[in-house]
């Protein structure tokens, strides 16, 4: 799997936001893999998620904030950066029917759901789910 960086941005909507983000990544020789943006008209809010390949990226990630901060300040952006190699810790809450759990665990097993699952919580123990829970800590509450 290639390492990539993911930038989440929230800002007041204005012209040039997409271009500004793309140009910043381009100037550091980044290759954009995904770029999703959305505008919330009633709030005048711009939201974006940009993911780019770090192979050949000409900026150390520890220096990213220093280089991006002037742009973010000028555009009044709130932002967050993450690496694709970062793994969130996720507790899964399960209802009586376990078909959604089975789907999530399959996606986790194949690597499509990139996270760490330290715990599964349910208020309904089921026979089929019990077999799945053997590899995860399981907690039942009443």
C-alpha positions as a Markdown table, in Angstrom:
| # | Residue | x | y | z |
|---|---|---|---|---|
| 1 | Unk | 0.0 | 0.0 | 0.0 |
| 2 | Unk | 1.3 | 3.4 | -0.9 |
| 3 | Unk | 1.6 | 6.0 | 1.8 |
| 4 | Unk | -0.6 | 9.0 | 1.4 |
| 5 | Unk | -1.5 | 12.1 | 3.3 |
| 6 | Unk | -5.1 | 13.2 | 3.9 |
| 7 | Unk | -6.0 | 16.8 | 4.4 |
| 8 | Unk | -9.5 | 17.8 | 5.7 |
| 9 | Unk | -10.4 | 21.5 | 5.3 |
| 10 | Unk | -13.3 | 23.6 | 6.5 |
| 11 | Unk | -13.6 | 27.2 | 5.5 |
| 12 | Unk | -15.9 | 30.0 | 4.6 |
| 13 | Unk | -16.8 | 29.5 | 0.9 |
| 14 | Unk | -15.0 | 31.7 | -1.6 |
| 15 | Unk | -13.5 | 31.5 | -5.1 |
| 16 | Unk | -10.2 | 29.7 | -5.5 |
| 17 | Unk | -10.3 | 27.2 | -2.6 |
| 18 | Unk | -10.0 | 24.1 | -4.8 |
| 19 | Unk | -7.3 | 25.7 | -6.9 |
| 20 | Unk | -5.3 | 26.9 | -3.8 |
| 21 | Unk | -5.3 | 23.4 | -2.2 |
| 22 | Unk | -4.4 | 21.7 | -5.5 |
| 23 | Unk | -1.6 | 24.2 | -6.3 |
| 24 | Unk | -0.1 | 23.8 | -2.8 |
| 25 | Unk | 0.2 | 20.1 | -3.2 |
| 26 | Unk | 1.4 | 20.4 | -6.8 |
| 27 | Unk | 4.1 | 22.9 | -5.9 |
| 28 | Unk | 5.6 | 20.2 | -3.6 |
| 29 | Unk | 5.4 | 17.7 | -6.4 |
| 30 | Unk | 2.4 | 15.8 | -4.9 |
| 31 | Unk | 0.1 | 13.6 | -6.9 |
| 32 | Unk | -3.5 | 14.0 | -5.9 |
| 33 | Unk | -5.3 | 10.6 | -5.6 |
| 34 | Unk | -8.7 | 11.9 | -4.4 |
| 35 | Unk | -10.2 | 15.3 | -4.1 |
| 36 | Unk | -13.7 | 15.7 | -2.7 |
| 37 | Unk | -15.3 | 19.0 | -1.9 |
| 38 | Unk | -18.7 | 20.2 | -0.9 |
| 39 | Unk | -20.4 | 23.5 | -0.2 |
| 40 | Unk | -23.1 | 24.0 | 2.3 |
| 41 | Unk | -24.9 | 27.0 | 0.8 |
| 42 | Unk | -27.1 | 27.9 | 3.8 |
| 43 | Unk | -24.0 | 28.2 | 5.9 |
| 44 | Unk | -21.6 | 29.5 | 3.3 |
| 45 | Unk | -19.3 | 26.7 | 4.3 |
| 46 | Unk | -16.7 | 24.9 | 2.1 |
| 47 | Unk | -15.6 | 21.3 | 3.1 |
| 48 | Unk | -12.8 | 19.4 | 1.4 |
| 49 | Unk | -10.9 | 16.1 | 1.7 |
| 50 | Unk | -7.7 | 15.9 | -0.4 |
| 51 | Unk | -5.6 | 12.7 | -0.4 |
| 52 | Unk | -2.2 | 12.6 | -2.2 |
| 53 | Unk | 0.6 | 10.1 | -2.7 |
| 54 | Unk | 3.7 | 10.8 | -0.6 |
| 55 | Unk | 6.0 | 9.1 | -3.1 |
| 56 | Unk | 8.0 | 12.0 | -4.5 |
| 57 | Unk | 6.3 | 14.6 | -2.3 |
| 58 | Unk | 9.0 | 17.3 | -1.7 |
| 59 | Unk | 8.0 | 18.3 | 1.8 |
| 60 | Unk | 8.6 | 16.5 | 5.0 |
| 61 | Unk | 5.3 | 15.9 | 6.8 |
| 62 | Unk | 6.7 | 17.3 | 10.0 |
| 63 | Unk | 7.1 | 20.6 | 8.1 |
| 64 | Unk | 3.6 | 20.6 | 6.6 |
| 65 | Unk | 1.9 | 22.8 | 9.2 |
| 66 | Unk | 4.6 | 25.5 | 8.9 |
| 67 | Unk | 4.2 | 25.6 | 5.1 |
| 68 | Unk | 0.4 | 25.3 | 5.0 |
| 69 | Unk | -0.4 | 27.7 | 7.9 |
| 70 | Unk | 0.0 | 30.9 | 5.9 |
| 71 | Unk | -2.4 | 29.7 | 3.3 |
| 72 | Unk | -4.9 | 28.4 | 5.9 |
| 73 | Unk | -4.7 | 31.7 | 7.8 |
| 74 | Unk | -5.3 | 33.7 | 4.6 |
| 75 | Unk | -8.3 | 31.6 | 3.6 |
| 76 | Unk | -9.6 | 31.3 | 7.2 |
| 77 | Unk | -9.4 | 27.5 | 7.1 |
| 78 | Unk | -9.7 | 25.0 | 9.9 |
| 79 | Unk | -7.8 | 22.0 | 8.9 |
| 80 | Unk | -6.4 | 18.6 | 9.9 |
| 81 | Unk | -3.8 | 16.4 | 8.4 |
| 82 | Unk | -3.4 | 12.6 | 8.7 |
| 83 | Unk | -1.4 | 9.8 | 7.2 |
| 84 | Unk | -3.0 | 6.8 | 5.6 |
| 85 | Unk | -0.8 | 4.7 | 7.8 |
| 86 | Unk | -2.5 | 6.1 | 10.9 |
| 87 | Unk | -5.0 | 3.7 | 12.4 |
| 88 | Unk | -8.0 | 4.9 | 14.4 |
| 89 | Unk | -9.1 | 2.8 | 17.3 |
| 90 | Unk | -12.8 | 2.0 | 16.9 |
| 91 | Unk | -15.2 | 0.3 | 19.2 |
| 92 | Unk | -18.0 | -1.4 | 17.3 |
| 93 | Unk | -21.5 | -1.3 | 18.8 |
| 94 | Unk | -23.7 | -4.2 | 17.7 |
| 95 | Unk | -27.5 | -4.6 | 17.7 |
| 96 | Unk | -29.4 | -8.0 | 17.8 |
| 97 | Unk | -28.9 | -8.5 | 14.1 |
| 98 | Unk | -25.3 | -9.1 | 13.2 |
| 99 | Unk | -25.3 | -8.8 | 9.4 |
| 100 | Unk | -23.8 | -5.3 | 9.6 |
| 101 | Unk | -21.1 | -6.5 | 12.0 |
| 102 | Unk | -20.2 | -9.3 | 9.7 |
| 103 | Unk | -19.9 | -6.8 | 6.8 |
| 104 | Unk | -17.7 | -4.4 | 8.9 |
| 105 | Unk | -15.4 | -7.2 | 10.1 |
| 106 | Unk | -15.1 | -8.6 | 6.6 |
| 107 | Unk | -14.1 | -5.1 | 5.3 |
| 108 | Unk | -11.6 | -4.8 | 8.3 |
| 109 | Unk | -10.2 | -8.3 | 7.5 |
| 110 | Unk | -9.6 | -7.4 | 3.8 |
| 111 | Unk | -8.0 | -4.1 | 4.7 |
| 112 | Unk | -10.8 | -2.0 | 3.2 |
| 113 | Unk | -11.7 | -0.7 | 6.7 |
| 114 | Unk | -8.3 | 0.7 | 7.9 |
| 115 | Unk | -8.7 | 0.8 | 11.7 |
| 116 | Unk | -8.0 | -1.0 | 14.9 |
| 117 | Unk | -11.0 | -2.7 | 16.6 |
| 118 | Unk | -10.1 | -3.2 | 20.3 |
| 119 | Unk | -13.6 | -3.9 | 21.4 |
| 120 | Unk | -17.1 | -5.0 | 20.3 |
| 121 | Unk | -20.0 | -4.0 | 22.4 |
| 122 | Unk | -23.6 | -5.4 | 22.2 |
| 123 | Unk | -26.8 | -5.5 | 24.3 |
| 124 | Unk | -27.8 | -8.8 | 22.5 |
| 125 | Unk | -25.6 | -11.9 | 22.6 |
| 126 | Unk | -26.3 | -14.0 | 19.5 |
| 127 | Unk | -25.1 | -17.4 | 18.6 |
| 128 | Unk | -23.6 | -16.5 | 15.2 |
| 129 | Unk | -21.9 | -13.3 | 16.5 |
| 130 | Unk | -20.3 | -15.3 | 19.4 |
| 131 | Unk | -18.1 | -17.1 | 16.8 |
| 132 | Unk | -16.9 | -13.8 | 15.4 |
| 133 | Unk | -16.2 | -12.3 | 18.8 |
| 134 | Unk | -13.6 | -14.9 | 19.6 |
| 135 | Unk | -10.9 | -12.8 | 18.0 |
| 136 | Unk | -12.1 | -9.5 | 19.6 |
| 137 | Unk | -12.7 | -8.6 | 23.2 |
| 138 | Unk | -16.5 | -8.6 | 23.6 |
| 139 | Unk | -18.6 | -6.8 | 26.2 |
| 140 | Unk | -22.3 | -7.2 | 26.8 |
| 141 | Unk | -24.4 | -4.6 | 28.6 |
| 142 | Unk | -28.0 | -4.9 | 29.8 |
